[in-house]
Amino acid sequence: MNKLFSTLTVKSFDEDEGVFTGIASTPSTDRVGDIVETAGITAKHLPVPLLWQHDHDKPAGIVESMTPTAKGLVVVCRVLKDASAEVKSYWEFVKAGAVSLSIGFRPLEYAPLAAGGYHYKQVELLELSLVTVPAHQDARILTTKQHQAANPVIHIEGNTMTIAEQLKQFESARAEALGKMDALVTKGATLSQDEDTQYKAAETEVASLDQHIERLKAAEARQAKSARPVQGVNVTVQDNAPKGSDFVRFTKALALARGNPMQAVEMAKHLGYGNRVETVLKAAVAAGTTTSADFASLIEPQMMTAEFIDLLRPSLIVSKLTQVRHVPSNIRIPRQTTGTSASWIGEGRPAAVTNAAFGDLELGDHKLGAIAVFTEQLLRRSEPAAENLVRDDLIAVTANAIDVAFITSTNAGVAGVKPASIANGATTAAASGTSADAVRADVKKAYANAVLANQPLASAAWIMHPSTALSLSMMVVPFSFTTNVDSVTQDVTTITSGQREFPGISMNGGTFEGLPVVLSTNVPGDATAGYDLVLAVQNEILLAEGGLAIDASREASLEMDGAPVHDSKTPTAASLVSLWQTGSVAIRVIRGITWTTRRPTAVYRISAAKYA
């Protein structure tokens, strides 16, 4: 099979269908010295295969029609761009003008040329190929309908090029002609008659090219003056890194720089964290410092902490309660503690006089601090796995601390330090048993308590441990039947029907007795004694959220314990670990968050629930 590379001028293309219409012409001899007459190109059958780089193992589509004309071979091709990702990439090459056409044919009538090569007068077209390295010097995609609108276009000798492209072409031809002239006069001998003729012809060509180039430049200047601005397209570049990655990078750079923002900027540049992280580090202002070598500064990168808080919220019990009331922190809210009363009176009898009592509900300003320790080697690693590990650990340590304080009934709170649990002071009753009947009895008491206190159960939700939810979901309805074995003995066998006692709940949540279920492994209890089961009226809970602050240190000594015992006021012997000595970095997350309930009756707690 013979091949010939030709100019491909795309006239139009259909983005949705993958169809382009173009003119494939062969106006001159290609680099291997061959010429194919366009009018002599025929095909036995249509469609003809459209290949990639003449590789029969890489089909790109089909040639739907072909029409020989005086200007070239008009072809309508369909690229099967949806067949595979590889073929789709071929379509992108066509649109970008990065490929040309190559004709694969079988010669039918041909004759040798005097300068070498062959003149093919009649050929049978076997296939067309999209190629990236043409053998023909003019083989390239000159323009496309989609991409030519931004530049003025004129037509020269059947070709369609922008003025800038024509100037480049003619400048190249001029340089080639000057090169011929220089080669003739620098060979060290006078010119022969033929060489003199060649020199004068090249000289004339250069003069003609100079004149035409000036004309093109003048035309370009005129069109530039009358040109209208092209309608621009807004391009938005979005980072595809996982949410919270920039916050983690900020934290890592700050930790490695010992809390110094300027050093952190250089650290971020060195680790390639990107412009966004560098910008926030440059804008970071220390909110407070100490003279000790502990936690050197408090930084609040407002641009990125929102991302971290968004990642933190789905992990919190209080954030899963979608109907809580969001209020500012450090406020007082008046509330009525006792109401007025009315009584029936008889004729001539006095009416009773009563009054209402009021009090204040105070919501403080509390902050939670959690410390996570990482090795310096881990923080210096910038691959996604290391960043995800830091991010997830920061989320876990913060979420666990908040959840434990929120739901553990023994947390009575500390004035000015932390809020009391919503379950602290709530009505509590131990689980009455382990059976489904005991479950229903316990739920009935919880609902009755809420109704008696005039609490709106429509906004209530159950908070439980996943183990409790799993146990409830596995309960099935039993029934019994009797089989007469003989006239004396009757065997009674109890089997399960397979019908679930509480079909709305599963180990992933759902609904329980008509109310939504919120799951958390931080619900107090254990597998042996059972877990708490809490009924909370959501719109009776007031929630105030603040920002996020980051501290970092490499010189501190820490008590590596979840419940540290040493105290600066009353020192207690404890085993401390030096971060500097162990090559570690401590990151402290400070999260502003607090809550309270409007009334204690908003929460009902079932303790030691071990249903089975």
Secondary structure, 3 states (H helix, E strand, C coil): CEEEEEEEEEEEEECCCCEEEEEEECCCCCCCCCEECHHHEECCCCCEEEEECCEEEEEEEEEEEEEECCCCEEEEEEECCCCCHHHHHHHHHHHHCCCEEEEEEEEEEEEECCCCCEEEEEEEEEEEEEECCCCCCCCCECCCCCCCCCCCEEEECCEEEEHHHHHHHHHHHHHHHHHHHHHHHCCCCCCCHHHHHHHHHHHHHHHHHHHHHHHHHHHHHHHHHHCCCCCCCCCCCCCCCCCCHHHHHHHHHHHHCCCCHHHHHHHHHHHCCCHHHHHHHHHCCCCCECCCCCCCECECCHHHHHHHHHHHHHHCHHHHCCCCEECCCCEEEEEEEECCCCCCCCCCCCCCCCCCEEEEEEECCCEEEEEEEEEHHHHHCCCHHHHHHHHHHHHHHHHHHHHHHHHCCCCCCECCCECCCCCCCCEEEECCCCCHHHHHHHHHHHHHHHHHCCCCHHHEEEEECHHHHHHHHHCEEEEEEEEECCCCCEEEEEEEEEEECCCCEECCEEEECCEEEEECCCCCEECCCEEEEEEEEHHHEEEEEEEEEEEEECCCEECCCCCCCCCCCCCCCCCCEEHHHHCEEEEEEEEEEEEEECCHHHEEEEEEECCC
